[in-house]
Amino acid sequence: MDNLKIQENLPIANLTTMRLGGNVRYVVTVNSSMEIPQVLEFARQRNLPYWVMGSGANTIGRDGGFHGVIILNQIKGIYIGSTSKLTPLRDLDEGFSRYLPDEIIIQAMAGEIWDDVVELACNLGYSGIEAMSKIPSTVGAAPVQNIGAYGQDMAAVIQQVEALDTKTGQFVKLKKDEMKLGYRHTRFNHGQDKDRFIITSVTMKLRQGQIEPPFYNSLQRYIDEHQETDFSPKNIRRMVSTIRAEKLPDPARIASSGSFFTNVYLNKAEADIAESKGTPLWRNADGGGKINAGWLIEQCGFKGQLLHGFRVSEKAALVLINESARNYTDLAKARAEIVDAVEQRFGYRIEQEPVEIGDEA
Ligand SMILES: Cc1cc2nc3c(=O)[nH]c(=O)nc-3n(C[C@H](O)[C@H](O)[C@H](O)COP(=O)(O)OP(=O)(O)OC[C@H]3O[C@@H](n4cnc5c(N)ncnc54)[C@H](O)[C@@H]3O)c2cc1C
């Protein structure tokens, strides 16, 4: 255990993009999968709970801090191949990019930065994740809530994860159909297996080519306005990055967790009622529908408002920006005002997307 990098009494605020939360007792950085069992043993010996942290872009710290061990995932490595035989990215020779196969397998270790993997795939001309450019995430966290944006999600490309099963202490491989991937809802973050698996690598299959119209609303709008005709992964990445930079806060400069609420999903009967009341919604193939929670918040008059130190973003009402909040209690107050107002006006109880760590003060 001497090899582990252990820090003590760090503010959770420093590890998360919303920048809230009291101190965590221990933060242990892991650089290889094999160190994870050692950290679990470290926690067990001290009778402390543990928590896996990537880049903290979907995690909010509470004021009382976390009397436990944060496992900070920094496991690096990217492997590429056309079959199950994968080569480390750093060992690929130039010949590889001259004879690119139609399909490619990318395996990235959990501590890699998600957007670095997207950039790599786009530069090689592979489609499948280009619309998910610039999502702040580690690779390991990407399947946890099945990240998605502008019409693409992990579920469409993921093949397998490697993980430590904390129930059995064994390293396992889980195939896509074992992950129960839905909208922000998976086996990793819901149900009896929530937090059971510590993901160490993610394997995806991508294809040469490009996405075809019709595109996701805001992307289509941008394409129309700028008369774009090149839908190659590299160009879609450029467009999505531009749209995101205009609309979403940059976590390096502005404290937020991105979308703070999840959209509302309705079955067919509910969608019919919502539509008859004039609520804008997107229909699924099965007749069910999705209502943008940002629209509901905007209709309640919150867009651009400052609530207990949190700005409801002027550009995307789904985003709460921590401008001057003193603590988690401020967040709880702002959240309650928004949730209650939406419920009173529309009858939907909108739910928070980010997870929370630690105790209330
Ligand atoms: C500005 C902004 C924009 C965003 N835009 C989008 C978007 O477009 N689409 C979208 O889907 N999300 C978006 N998000 C949310 C966020 O980017 C994703 O949820 C992302 O996957 C979080 O990654 P992370 O490494 O920061 O995870 P963390 O916040 O560190 O962790 C999130 C959860 O995953 C668990 N976890 C982390 N790593 C592992 C692992 N290796 N094994 C098992 N569990 C693990 C944690 O315990 C926690 O429960 C946005 C966030 C911000 C701040």
Ligand as a Chemical Component Dictionary entry (heavy atoms), coordinates in Angstrom:
data_LIG
# 
_chem_comp.id                   LIG 
_chem_comp.type                 NON-POLYMER 
_chem_comp.pdbx_formal_charge   0 
_chem_comp.three_letter_code    LIG 
# 
loop_
_chem_comp_atom.comp_id 
_chem_comp_atom.atom_id 
_chem_comp_atom.alt_atom_id 
_chem_comp_atom.type_symbol 
_chem_comp_atom.charge 
_chem_comp_atom.model_Cartn_x 
_chem_comp_atom.model_Cartn_y 
_chem_comp_atom.model_Cartn_z 
_chem_comp_atom.pdbx_ordinal 
LIG C1  C1  C 0 -20.683 21.817 -18.479 1  
LIG C2  C2  C 0 -21.189 20.400 -18.442 2  
LIG C3  C3  C 0 -21.792 19.865 -19.567 3  
LIG C4  C4  C 0 -22.265 18.537 -19.553 4  
LIG N1  N1  N 0 -22.845 18.034 -20.683 5  
LIG C5  C5  C 0 -23.296 16.762 -20.694 6  
LIG C6  C6  C 0 -23.873 16.209 -21.882 7  
LIG O1  O1  O 0 -23.956 16.851 -22.917 8  
LIG N2  N2  N 0 -24.318 14.919 -21.829 9  
LIG C7  C7  C 0 -24.224 14.161 -20.692 10 
LIG O2  O2  O 0 -24.632 12.994 -20.721 11 
LIG N3  N3  N 0 -23.664 14.663 -19.554 12 
LIG C8  C8  C 0 -23.212 15.934 -19.531 13 
LIG N4  N4  N 0 -22.665 16.456 -18.388 14 
LIG C9  C9  C 0 -22.550 15.600 -17.198 15 
LIG C10 C10 C 0 -21.170 14.929 -17.098 16 
LIG O3  O3  O 0 -20.310 15.426 -18.084 17 
LIG C11 C11 C 0 -21.268 13.404 -17.260 18 
LIG O4  O4  O 0 -22.133 12.865 -16.305 19 
LIG C12 C12 C 0 -19.900 12.734 -17.132 20 
LIG O5  O5  O 0 -19.984 11.369 -17.461 21 
LIG C13 C13 C 0 -19.299 12.886 -15.745 22 
LIG O6  O6  O 0 -17.994 12.355 -15.797 23 
LIG P1  P1  P 0 -17.020 12.498 -14.573 24 
LIG O7  O7  O 0 -15.774 11.740 -14.870 25 
LIG O8  O8  O 0 -16.854 13.923 -14.229 26 
LIG O9  O9  O 0 -17.873 11.739 -13.461 27 
LIG P2  P2  P 0 -17.981 12.022 -11.906 28 
LIG O10 O10 O 0 -18.835 13.199 -11.655 29 
LIG O11 O11 O 0 -16.642 12.010 -11.289 30 
LIG O12 O12 O 0 -18.789 10.704 -11.467 31 
LIG C14 C14 C 0 -20.149 10.545 -11.849 32 
LIG C15 C15 C 0 -20.676 9.216  -11.304 33 
LIG O13 O13 O 0 -19.985 8.145  -11.920 34 
LIG C16 C16 C 0 -19.333 7.343  -10.948 35 
LIG N5  N5  N 0 -18.053 6.948  -11.527 36 
LIG C17 C17 C 0 -17.064 7.761  -11.988 37 
LIG N6  N6  N 0 -16.079 7.025  -12.491 38 
LIG C18 C18 C 0 -16.429 5.720  -12.347 39 
LIG C19 C19 C 0 -15.790 4.494  -12.657 40 
LIG N7  N7  N 0 -14.594 4.430  -13.226 41 
LIG N8  N8  N 0 -16.450 3.345  -12.348 42 
LIG C20 C20 C 0 -17.670 3.364  -11.769 43 
LIG N9  N9  N 0 -18.302 4.505  -11.432 44 
LIG C21 C21 C 0 -17.692 5.673  -11.722 45 
LIG C22 C22 C 0 -19.184 8.239  -9.719  46 
LIG O14 O14 O 0 -19.071 7.484  -8.539  47 
LIG C23 C23 C 0 -20.461 9.032  -9.801  48 
LIG O15 O15 O 0 -21.525 8.274  -9.291  49 
LIG C24 C24 C 0 -22.159 17.759 -18.372 50 
LIG C25 C25 C 0 -21.521 18.308 -17.247 51 
LIG C26 C26 C 0 -21.045 19.615 -17.273 52 
LIG C27 C27 C 0 -20.352 20.170 -16.057 53 
# 
loop_
_chem_comp_bond.comp_id 
_chem_comp_bond.atom_id_1 
_chem_comp_bond.atom_id_2 
_chem_comp_bond.value_order 
_chem_comp_bond.pdbx_ordinal 
LIG C1  C2  SING 1  
LIG C2  C3  SING 2  
LIG C2  C26 DOUB 3  
LIG C3  C4  DOUB 4  
LIG C4  N1  SING 5  
LIG C4  C24 SING 6  
LIG N1  C5  DOUB 7  
LIG C5  C6  SING 8  
LIG C5  C8  SING 9  
LIG C6  O1  DOUB 10 
LIG C6  N2  SING 11 
LIG N2  C7  SING 12 
LIG C7  O2  DOUB 13 
LIG C7  N3  SING 14 
LIG N3  C8  DOUB 15 
LIG C8  N4  SING 16 
LIG N4  C9  SING 17 
LIG N4  C24 SING 18 
LIG C9  C10 SING 19 
LIG C10 O3  SING 20 
LIG C10 C11 SING 21 
LIG C11 O4  SING 22 
LIG C11 C12 SING 23 
LIG C12 O5  SING 24 
LIG C12 C13 SING 25 
LIG C13 O6  SING 26 
LIG O6  P1  SING 27 
LIG P1  O7  DOUB 28 
LIG P1  O8  SING 29 
LIG P1  O9  SING 30 
LIG O9  P2  SING 31 
LIG P2  O10 DOUB 32 
LIG P2  O11 SING 33 
LIG P2  O12 SING 34 
LIG O12 C14 SING 35 
LIG C14 C15 SING 36 
LIG C15 O13 SING 37 
LIG C15 C23 SING 38 
LIG O13 C16 SING 39 
LIG C16 N5  SING 40 
LIG C16 C22 SING 41 
LIG N5  C17 SING 42 
LIG N5  C21 SING 43 
LIG C17 N6  DOUB 44 
LIG N6  C18 SING 45 
LIG C18 C19 SING 46 
LIG C18 C21 DOUB 47 
LIG C19 N7  SING 48 
LIG C19 N8  DOUB 49 
LIG N8  C20 SING 50 
LIG C20 N9  DOUB 51 
LIG N9  C21 SING 52 
LIG C22 O14 SING 53 
LIG C22 C23 SING 54 
LIG C23 O15 SING 55 
LIG C24 C25 DOUB 56 
LIG C25 C26 SING 57 
LIG C26 C27 SING 58 
# 
